[in-house]
Amino acid sequence: MANPRRSFAARTGAWPALLCLGLWLPGCAGGLEFAAVGAAASAAQAGSTVVKRGKVNAAHLATFQTVVAAAEQAIVDAGLSFEERERVHDYFVEIEAEDERGANYVFRIKRRTDRLVSYQIDVGWFGQDPIARLLLRRMQVHLARNPLPGIDVISIDELNGASD
């Protein structure tokens, strides 16, 4: 009886790919290493904050003006100076700030509905990701202080299923 793997490779012409894969992943453990790396990358991107190309994106259930005020307060909290505030439309604001070393920070806030707002904090390609995350957390602190009427505020412990 013919080997099923060999006959599959012969029928489909996939034997060069299978040979390369066999040489590239020697032994059984080789595949597990790549699976672990893939799982770690998925877990990192599944978090609430993903910084990509110097930009962190988020959304919040709040009014547009509340999110704009939270961004301005986060800028003040960090000791950044306002450079420019440009309202492009009634549903989009771009706020530029700068630190003492001349690094630029751009907050882009978009109204999606009267209760849903998305925003982006751009620290630049060579900016520091921890600063973007810190500014995001400061915005979220200010947003948590002003919840939307009719929206229940749930603690992290309640989300994780912890009981008191």
HELIX and SHEET records of a PDB file:
HELIX    1   1 PRO A    4  THR A   12  1                                   9    
HELIX    2   2 TRP A   15  TRP A   24  1                                  10    
HELIX    3   3 ALA A   29  GLN A   45  1                                  17    
HELIX    4   4 PHE A   64  ALA A   78  1                                  15    
HELIX    5   5 ASP A  129  ALA A  144  1                                  16    
HELIX    6   6 ILE A  156  LEU A  159  1                                   4    
SHEET    1   A 6 VAL A  51  LYS A  52  0                                        
SHEET    2   A 6 LYS A  55  LEU A  61 -1                                        
SHEET    3   A 6 LEU A 116  ASP A 122 -1                                        
SHEET    4   A 6 ASN A 104  ARG A 111 -1                                        
SHEET    5   A 6 PHE A  92  GLU A  98 -1                                        
SHEET    6   A 6 SER A  81  HIS A  89 -1                                        
END                                                                             
